[in-house]
Amino acid sequence: MKNKKNARKLRRKLAKVQRRKQRKSKSYVPRKQKMSQLDKILKKSMFDVEHALSLYATSFFYLPAKLLYDKECLKQYEDISKKCHIYVIGYLPKTKLLRGYQEEQDAVLEFEIGSVKHDFKLPLPKGCRLESDDVGPYAVNEQGKKFAIPEEAINLFLQQHSKFEVKYVGQAYGKDGSRNAIDRLMKHETLQKISLTGVPDNYELQLLLLEVEPSPQLITALNPFAQQRDVTGGRIKAGLDKLFNTSEQERISLYEAALIRYFYPQFNREFKDSFPSTRLKILHDCYEKDFSMVSAEIIFDELPFQLWSDAVPAKHSHMAVHDLHDDKSRKAFFYGK
């Protein structure tokens, strides 16, 4: 019996040694990895360097159209209005604070937005109570010190329920930027036309004025899998030339056109169906430097409403992205769109 057990052990040891030798003798063949969708797109791309010109607004203010002729009111916006060359005309629901009251340790502000009532609840600091005067509700602590309801919190609440319908996008520049949006709107035929068509009940004709960032952003995609390499550095140089040599008037015009094509407003005609195009003068330099994309952004946390149109759903922020080439091999940004 002992000899049989020893023989079995020996056979098992010999089998293990033999399997080890077999594994060592086999040459290693790496597993073929599945190519991702992004890898496939990158390999089909034409150039290893592609550029996009990104334009965005840095400040804003808004007011009802009826206040355009109130000189006293406009004085408070004088500094910022001089910088605003883009304007958006649209319908905004009338917003009214009906009352403020305290519910346990919460301040409750009752708003009417359009024809719908909304309650905004905000926790009061410990030891504070809610009171109101002619200006509106405020918090008071045990020492009698008054605190205003945070404007940022109110704006964030209104942003969820108030929606600005974009009806027209325009620009005012003049000679060397001497003309701003307010100057243009004072004698604006389309503004009068929109007003005469009739504003919906519980809405008012509203103006949103935007300042476009003086320096555009250059977004560059580097693709080592592309079909053609920028050996001379010419494509990199073209991008830098565009970044530092785009005039303010060109930036304003591109921003306006990009927003018009994006929102597709009812009362605009130019650029709705023609942007982007090699035939447009404002895009001549972008095509000459072989740019891939132009974009215009409106992103403000403080904006107390969402912008929308028949073509675009209501959102807190908007990015109007326009590819300059139909060829799929030239798409270098936002592959999912």
DRENDO-1510 file (C-alpha; in Angstrom, 1 decimal, always signed):
<recs>
REC; n; res; u; v; w
REC; 1; MET; +0.0; +0.0; +0.0 .
REC; 2; LYS; +2.8; +2.3; +0.9 .
REC; 3; ASN; +4.6; +1.8; -2.4 .
REC; 4; LYS; +1.3; +2.5; -4.3 .
REC; 5; LYS; +0.8; +5.8; -2.5 .
REC; 6; ASN; +4.4; +6.9; -3.2 .
REC; 7; ALA; +4.0; +6.0; -6.8 .
REC; 8; ARG; +0.8; +8.1; -7.1 .
REC; 9; LYS; +2.6; +11.1; -5.5 .
REC; 10; LEU; +5.5; +10.7; -7.9 .
REC; 11; ARG; +3.2; +10.6; -10.9 .
REC; 12; ARG; +1.4; +13.8; -9.7 .
REC; 13; LYS; +4.8; +15.6; -9.3 .
REC; 14; LEU; +5.9; +14.5; -12.8 .
REC; 15; ALA; +2.6; +15.7; -14.3 .
REC; 16; LYS; +3.0; +19.2; -12.7 .
REC; 17; VAL; +6.6; +19.5; -13.9 .
REC; 18; GLN; +5.4; +18.5; -17.4 .
REC; 19; ARG; +2.6; +21.1; -17.4 .
REC; 20; ARG; +5.1; +23.8; -16.4 .
REC; 21; LYS; +7.4; +22.9; -19.2 .
REC; 22; GLN; +4.5; +23.0; -21.7 .
REC; 23; ARG; +3.4; +26.5; -20.5 .
REC; 24; LYS; +7.0; +27.8; -20.8 .
REC; 25; SER; +7.3; +26.4; -24.3 .
REC; 26; LYS; +4.2; +28.2; -25.5 .
REC; 27; SER; +4.8; +31.7; -27.1 .
REC; 28; TYR; +2.8; +34.5; -25.5 .
REC; 29; VAL; +0.1; +35.9; -27.9 .
REC; 30; PRO; -1.4; +39.2; -26.6 .
REC; 31; ARG; -5.2; +39.4; -26.6 .
REC; 32; LYS; -6.7; +41.5; -29.3 .
REC; 33; GLN; -8.4; +44.5; -27.7 .
REC; 34; LYS; -11.7; +45.7; -29.0 .
REC; 35; MET; -11.4; +49.2; -30.5 .
REC; 36; SER; -13.7; +51.8; -28.8 .
REC; 37; GLN; -16.0; +54.1; -30.7 .
REC; 38; LEU; -13.8; +57.1; -29.8 .
REC; 39; ASP; -10.7; +55.3; -31.1 .
REC; 40; LYS; -12.5; +54.6; -34.4 .
REC; 41; ILE; -13.4; +58.3; -34.8 .
REC; 42; LEU; -9.9; +59.5; -33.9 .
REC; 43; LYS; -8.3; +57.2; -36.5 .
REC; 44; LYS; -10.7; +58.6; -39.2 .
REC; 45; SER; -9.9; +62.2; -38.3 .
REC; 46; MET; -8.1; +64.2; -41.1 .
REC; 47; PHE; -5.7; +66.4; -39.1 .
REC; 48; ASP; -3.8; +65.9; -35.8 .
REC; 49; VAL; -4.4; +69.6; -34.9 .
REC; 50; GLU; -7.9; +71.1; -34.9 .
REC; 51; HIS; -9.1; +74.5; -33.5 .
REC; 52; ALA; -12.3; +75.9; -32.2 .
REC; 53; LEU; -13.1; +79.6; -31.5 .
REC; 54; SER; -15.0; +79.9; -28.2 .
REC; 55; LEU; -16.9; +83.1; -27.5 .
REC; 56; TYR; -18.8; +83.8; -24.2 .
REC; 57; ALA; -20.6; +86.6; -22.3 .
REC; 58; THR; -19.0; +87.9; -19.1 .
REC; 59; SER; -21.7; +90.2; -17.8 .
REC; 60; PHE; -25.4; +91.0; -18.3 .
REC; 61; PHE; -28.3; +93.1; -17.2 .
REC; 62; TYR; -32.0; +92.9; -18.0 .
REC; 63; LEU; -34.9; +95.2; -17.9 .
REC; 64; PRO; -38.5; +95.5; -19.2 .
REC; 65; ALA; -38.6; +97.2; -22.6 .
REC; 66; LYS; -40.9; +99.9; -21.3 .
REC; 67; LEU; -38.0; +101.2; -19.2 .
REC; 68; LEU; -35.9; +102.0; -22.3 .
REC; 69; TYR; -37.2; +105.6; -22.2 .
REC; 70; ASP; -36.8; +106.1; -18.5 .
REC; 71; LYS; -33.6; +108.0; -18.4 .
REC; 72; GLU; -33.4; +108.0; -14.6 .
REC; 73; CYS; -33.7; +104.2; -14.5 .
REC; 74; LEU; -31.1; +103.7; -17.2 .
REC; 75; LYS; -28.5; +105.7; -15.3 .
REC; 76; GLN; -28.0; +102.9; -12.8 .
REC; 77; TYR; -27.0; +100.6; -15.8 .
REC; 78; GLU; -24.8; +103.2; -17.5 .
REC; 79; ASP; -21.4; +101.6; -16.8 .
REC; 80; ILE; -22.4; +98.1; -17.9 .
REC; 81; SER; -24.6; +99.2; -20.8 .
REC; 82; LYS; -21.6; +100.8; -22.5 .
REC; 83; LYS; -20.0; +97.4; -22.7 .
REC; 84; CYS; -23.1; +95.5; -23.9 .
REC; 85; HIS; -23.2; +95.1; -27.7 .
REC; 86; ILE; -25.5; +92.0; -27.8 .
REC; 87; TYR; -29.2; +92.2; -27.0 .
REC; 88; VAL; -32.0; +89.6; -26.7 .
REC; 89; ILE; -35.7; +90.5; -27.0 .
REC; 90; GLY; -38.3; +88.2; -25.6 .
REC; 91; TYR; -41.3; +87.4; -23.4 .
REC; 92; LEU; -40.8; +86.9; -19.6 .
REC; 93; PRO; -43.6; +86.0; -17.2 .
REC; 94; LYS; -44.5; +88.8; -14.8 .
REC; 95; THR; -43.1; +88.1; -11.4 .
REC; 96; LYS; -44.7; +89.5; -8.2 .
REC; 97; LEU; -44.0; +88.9; -4.5 .
REC; 98; LEU; -47.5; +88.5; -3.0 .
REC; 99; ARG; -46.5; +88.2; +0.6 .
REC; 100; GLY; -44.0; +86.8; +3.1 .
REC; 101; TYR; -44.9; +84.9; +6.3 .
REC; 102; GLN; -43.3; +82.7; +8.9 .
REC; 103; GLU; -44.1; +79.0; +9.2 .
REC; 104; GLU; -42.4; +77.6; +12.3 .
REC; 105; GLN; -38.7; +78.3; +11.7 .
REC; 106; ASP; -39.0; +78.9; +7.9 .
REC; 107; ALA; -39.5; +82.1; +6.0 .
REC; 108; VAL; -42.1; +81.5; +3.2 .
REC; 109; LEU; -42.2; +83.9; +0.2 .
REC; 110; GLU; -45.3; +83.6; -2.0 .
REC; 111; PHE; -44.6; +84.6; -5.6 .
REC; 112; GLU; -46.9; +84.8; -8.6 .
REC; 113; ILE; -44.9; +84.0; -11.8 .
REC; 114; GLY; -47.1; +84.5; -14.8 .
REC; 115; SER; -50.4; +83.3; -13.5 .
REC; 116; VAL; -49.0; +80.5; -11.2 .
REC; 117; LYS; -48.3; +80.8; -7.5 .
REC; 118; HIS; -45.1; +79.4; -6.1 .
REC; 119; ASP; -43.9; +79.2; -2.4 .
REC; 120; PHE; -40.3; +79.7; -1.7 .
REC; 121; LYS; -39.2; +78.3; +1.7 .
REC; 122; LEU; -36.0; +79.4; +3.4 .
REC; 123; PRO; -34.9; +78.4; +6.9 .
REC; 124; LEU; -34.5; +81.3; +9.3 .
REC; 125; PRO; -31.3; +81.6; +11.4 .
REC; 126; LYS; -31.7; +80.5; +15.0 .
REC; 127; GLY; -33.3; +83.3; +17.1 .
REC; 128; CYS; -34.6; +85.2; +14.0 .
REC; 129; ARG; -38.2; +86.0; +13.0 .
REC; 130; LEU; -39.6; +87.2; +9.8 .
REC; 131; GLU; -41.1; +90.7; +9.4 .
REC; 132; SER; -42.1; +92.9; +6.5 .
REC; 133; ASP; -42.2; +96.6; +5.5 .
REC; 134; ASP; -42.9; +98.6; +2.3 .
REC; 135; VAL; -39.7; +97.2; +0.7 .
REC; 136; GLY; -40.5; +93.5; +1.5 .
REC; 137; PRO; -39.8; +90.7; +4.0 .
REC; 138; TYR; -36.6; +90.6; +6.1 .
REC; 139; ALA; -35.3; +88.7; +9.1 .
REC; 140; VAL; -34.8; +90.2; +12.5 .
REC; 141; ASN; -32.7; +88.7; +15.3 .
REC; 142; GLU; -33.2; +88.9; +19.1 .
REC; 143; GLN; -31.2; +92.1; +19.2 .
REC; 144; GLY; -33.4; +93.8; +16.6 .
REC; 145; LYS; -30.7; +93.6; +13.9 .
REC; 146; LYS; -32.3; +93.3; +10.4 .
REC; 147; PHE; -31.1; +90.9; +7.6 .
REC; 148; ALA; -32.1; +90.9; +4.0 .
REC; 149; ILE; -33.3; +87.8; +2.3 .
REC; 150; PRO; -30.3; +86.6; +0.2 .
REC; 151; GLU; -30.8; +87.7; -3.4 .
REC; 152; GLU; -28.8; +84.7; -4.7 .
REC; 153; ALA; -31.3; +82.3; -3.1 .
REC; 154; ILE; -34.2; +84.2; -4.6 .
REC; 155; ASN; -32.6; +84.2; -8.0 .
REC; 156; LEU; -31.9; +80.5; -7.8 .
REC; 157; PHE; -35.6; +79.9; -6.9 .
REC; 158; LEU; -36.9; +82.1; -9.7 .
REC; 159; GLN; -34.6; +80.4; -12.2 .
REC; 160; GLN; -36.5; +77.1; -11.7 .
REC; 161; HIS; -39.9; +78.7; -12.5 .
REC; 162; SER; -39.3; +81.7; -14.8 .
REC; 163; LYS; -38.6; +81.2; -18.5 .
REC; 164; PHE; -37.6; +83.9; -21.0 .
REC; 165; GLU; -38.8; +83.1; -24.5 .
REC; 166; VAL; -36.2; +84.4; -27.1 .
REC; 167; LYS; -37.9; +86.2; -30.0 .
REC; 168; TYR; -35.0; +88.2; -31.4 .
REC; 169; VAL; -31.2; +88.4; -31.1 .
REC; 170; GLY; -29.3; +91.5; -32.3 .
REC; 171; GLN; -26.1; +93.5; -32.0 .
REC; 172; ALA; -25.0; +97.1; -31.9 .
REC; 173; TYR; -21.4; +98.1; -32.4 .
REC; 174; GLY; -21.0; +101.2; -34.6 .
REC; 175; LYS; -17.6; +102.7; -35.3 .
REC; 176; ASP; -15.0; +101.3; -33.0 .
REC; 177; GLY; -17.6; +100.0; -30.6 .
REC; 178; SER; -19.1; +103.5; -30.0 .
REC; 179; ARG; -22.7; +102.2; -30.2 .
REC; 180; ASN; -24.1; +100.0; -27.5 .
REC; 181; ALA; -27.3; +97.9; -27.3 .
REC; 182; ILE; -29.3; +100.6; -25.5 .
REC; 183; ASP; -28.5; +103.1; -28.3 .
REC; 184; ARG; -29.7; +100.6; -30.9 .
REC; 185; LEU; -32.9; +99.6; -29.1 .
REC; 186; MET; -34.1; +103.2; -28.7 .
REC; 187; LYS; -35.0; +103.2; -32.4 .
REC; 188; HIS; -35.5; +99.5; -33.1 .
REC; 189; GLU; -38.1; +98.6; -35.7 .
REC; 190; THR; -38.2; +94.9; -34.7 .
REC; 191; LEU; -38.7; +95.8; -31.0 .
REC; 192; GLN; -41.7; +97.9; -32.0 .
REC; 193; LYS; -43.0; +95.2; -34.3 .
REC; 194; ILE; -42.8; +92.5; -31.6 .
REC; 195; SER; -44.6; +94.9; -29.2 .
REC; 196; LEU; -47.4; +95.6; -31.7 .
REC; 197; THR; -47.9; +91.8; -32.3 .
REC; 198; GLY; -49.1; +91.7; -28.8 .
REC; 199; VAL; -47.4; +90.3; -25.6 .
REC; 200; PRO; -49.2; +87.3; -24.1 .
REC; 201; ASP; -51.2; +87.8; -20.9 .
REC; 202; ASN; -49.2; +87.8; -17.7 .
REC; 203; TYR; -46.0; +88.4; -19.6 .
REC; 204; GLU; -44.0; +91.5; -20.4 .
REC; 205; LEU; -41.6; +92.4; -23.2 .
REC; 206; GLN; -38.1; +92.0; -21.7 .
REC; 207; LEU; -34.6; +92.9; -22.8 .
REC; 208; LEU; -31.5; +90.9; -21.9 .
REC; 209; LEU; -28.2; +92.7; -22.7 .
REC; 210; LEU; -24.9; +90.9; -22.9 .
REC; 211; GLU; -21.2; +91.8; -22.8 .
REC; 212; VAL; -19.0; +89.5; -24.9 .
REC; 213; GLU; -15.6; +88.7; -23.4 .
REC; 214; PRO; -13.0; +90.9; -25.2 .
REC; 215; SER; -10.6; +88.0; -25.7 .
REC; 216; PRO; -12.0; +84.8; -27.2 .
REC; 217; GLN; -10.8; +81.3; -26.1 .
REC; 218; LEU; -8.9; +79.0; -28.4 .
REC; 219; ILE; -9.8; +75.3; -27.9 .
REC; 220; THR; -7.3; +73.0; -29.6 .
REC; 221; ALA; -7.6; +69.2; -30.1 .
REC; 222; LEU; -4.4; +67.2; -30.5 .
REC; 223; ASN; -5.0; +63.8; -32.1 .
REC; 224; PRO; -1.9; +61.5; -32.5 .
REC; 225; PHE; -4.1; +59.0; -34.5 .
REC; 226; ALA; -5.1; +61.4; -37.3 .
REC; 227; GLN; -4.3; +60.8; -41.0 .
REC; 228; GLN; -2.2; +63.9; -41.5 .
REC; 229; ARG; +0.5; +65.3; -39.2 .
REC; 230; ASP; +1.2; +69.1; -38.7 .
REC; 231; VAL; +4.9; +68.6; -39.3 .
REC; 232; THR; +5.6; +72.3; -40.1 .
REC; 233; GLY; +3.5; +73.6; -37.2 .
REC; 234; GLY; +1.4; +75.7; -39.6 .
REC; 235; ARG; -1.9; +74.6; -38.1 .
REC; 236; ILE; -0.7; +75.5; -34.6 .
REC; 237; LYS; +0.4; +78.9; -35.8 .
REC; 238; ALA; -2.9; +79.6; -37.6 .
REC; 239; GLY; -4.8; +78.9; -34.4 .
REC; 240; LEU; -2.6; +81.4; -32.4 .
REC; 241; ASP; -2.9; +84.0; -35.1 .
REC; 242; LYS; -6.7; +83.8; -34.9 .
REC; 243; LEU; -6.6; +83.9; -31.1 .
REC; 244; PHE; -4.6; +87.1; -31.0 .
REC; 245; ASN; -5.9; +88.8; -34.1 .
REC; 246; THR; -9.7; +88.5; -33.9 .
REC; 247; SER; -11.2; +92.0; -33.8 .
REC; 248; GLU; -13.9; +93.0; -31.3 .
REC; 249; GLN; -16.4; +93.7; -34.1 .
REC; 250; GLU; -15.7; +90.2; -35.5 .
REC; 251; ARG; -16.3; +88.6; -32.1 .
REC; 252; ILE; -19.5; +90.5; -31.6 .
REC; 253; SER; -20.8; +89.5; -35.1 .
REC; 254; LEU; -19.8; +85.8; -34.7 .
REC; 255; TYR; -21.5; +85.7; -31.3 .
REC; 256; GLU; -24.7; +87.2; -32.6 .
REC; 257; ALA; -24.8; +84.8; -35.6 .
REC; 258; ALA; -24.1; +81.7; -33.5 .
REC; 259; LEU; -26.9; +82.6; -31.1 .
REC; 260; ILE; -29.4; +83.3; -34.0 .
REC; 261; ARG; -28.7; +80.0; -35.6 .
REC; 262; TYR; -29.0; +78.2; -32.2 .
REC; 263; PHE; -32.2; +79.8; -30.9 .
REC; 264; TYR; -33.7; +80.3; -34.4 .
REC; 265; PRO; -35.8; +83.2; -33.1 .
REC; 266; GLN; -39.2; +84.1; -34.7 .
REC; 267; PHE; -38.3; +87.6; -35.7 .
REC; 268; ASN; -34.7; +87.1; -37.0 .
REC; 269; ARG; -34.1; +86.6; -40.7 .
REC; 270; GLU; -30.3; +86.8; -41.3 .
REC; 271; PHE; -28.2; +83.8; -40.2 .
REC; 272; LYS; -31.1; +81.5; -39.3 .
REC; 273; ASP; -30.4; +79.2; -42.2 .
REC; 274; SER; -27.1; +80.6; -43.6 .
REC; 275; PHE; -24.8; +80.1; -40.6 .
REC; 276; PRO; -22.2; +78.7; -40.8 .
REC; 277; SER; -21.2; +79.1; -44.5 .
REC; 278; THR; -18.1; +79.7; -46.5 .
REC; 279; ARG; -20.1; +82.6; -48.2 .
REC; 280; LEU; -20.4; +84.6; -45.0 .
REC; 281; LYS; -17.9; +87.4; -44.6 .
REC; 282; ILE; -17.7; +87.1; -40.8 .
REC; 283; LEU; -16.4; +83.5; -41.2 .
REC; 284; HIS; -13.9; +84.2; -43.9 .
REC; 285; ASP; -10.9; +84.3; -41.5 .
REC; 286; CYS; -12.0; +81.2; -39.7 .
REC; 287; TYR; -12.2; +79.2; -42.9 .
REC; 288; GLU; -9.0; +80.7; -44.2 .
REC; 289; LYS; -7.2; +79.4; -41.0 .
REC; 290; ASP; -9.1; +76.1; -41.4 .
REC; 291; PHE; -10.9; +76.2; -38.0 .
REC; 292; SER; -13.2; +73.3; -37.1 .
REC; 293; MET; -15.8; +74.9; -34.9 .
REC; 294; VAL; -17.2; +78.1; -33.5 .
REC; 295; SER; -19.2; +78.3; -30.3 .
REC; 296; ALA; -21.1; +81.0; -28.3 .
REC; 297; GLU; -21.9; +80.6; -24.6 .
REC; 298; ILE; -24.4; +82.1; -22.1 .
REC; 299; ILE; -23.6; +80.8; -18.6 .
REC; 300; PHE; -24.6; +82.9; -15.6 .
REC; 301; ASP; -25.5; +81.4; -12.2 .
REC; 302; GLU; -27.1; +84.8; -11.3 .
REC; 303; LEU; -29.6; +84.9; -14.2 .
REC; 304; PRO; -33.1; +84.6; -12.5 .
REC; 305; PHE; -34.7; +82.8; -15.5 .
REC; 306; GLN; -34.0; +80.2; -18.1 .
REC; 307; LEU; -33.7; +81.0; -21.8 .
REC; 308; TRP; -35.7; +79.0; -24.4 .
REC; 309; SER; -37.2; +79.2; -27.9 .
REC; 310; ASP; -39.2; +76.9; -30.2 .
REC; 311; ALA; -35.9; +75.4; -31.3 .
REC; 312; VAL; -34.2; +75.1; -27.9 .
REC; 313; PRO; -35.6; +73.8; -24.5 .
REC; 314; ALA; -35.4; +76.0; -21.4 .
REC; 315; LYS; -32.0; +75.6; -19.7 .
REC; 316; HIS; -29.9; +77.4; -17.1 .
REC; 317; SER; -27.0; +77.6; -19.5 .
REC; 318; HIS; -26.6; +77.5; -23.3 .
REC; 319; MET; -23.7; +76.6; -25.6 .
REC; 320; ALA; -24.3; +77.2; -29.3 .
REC; 321; VAL; -21.9; +74.9; -31.1 .
REC; 322; HIS; -21.5; +75.1; -34.8 .
REC; 323; ASP; -19.2; +72.8; -36.9 .
REC; 324; LEU; -17.7; +74.6; -39.9 .
REC; 325; HIS; -17.3; +71.5; -42.0 .
REC; 326; ASP; -19.8; +68.8; -43.0 .
REC; 327; ASP; -17.0; +66.3; -43.5 .
REC; 328; LYS; -17.1; +63.8; -40.5 .
REC; 329; SER; -13.3; +63.6; -40.6 .
REC; 330; ARG; -13.1; +67.2; -39.5 .
REC; 331; LYS; -15.2; +66.8; -36.4 .
REC; 332; ALA; -12.9; +67.2; -33.4 .
REC; 333; PHE; -15.1; +68.4; -30.6 .
REC; 334; PHE; -18.3; +67.2; -28.9 .
REC; 335; TYR; -18.4; +63.8; -30.6 .
REC; 336; GLY; -21.7; +62.9; -28.9 .
REC; 337; LYS; -23.6; +65.8; -30.6 .
</recs>
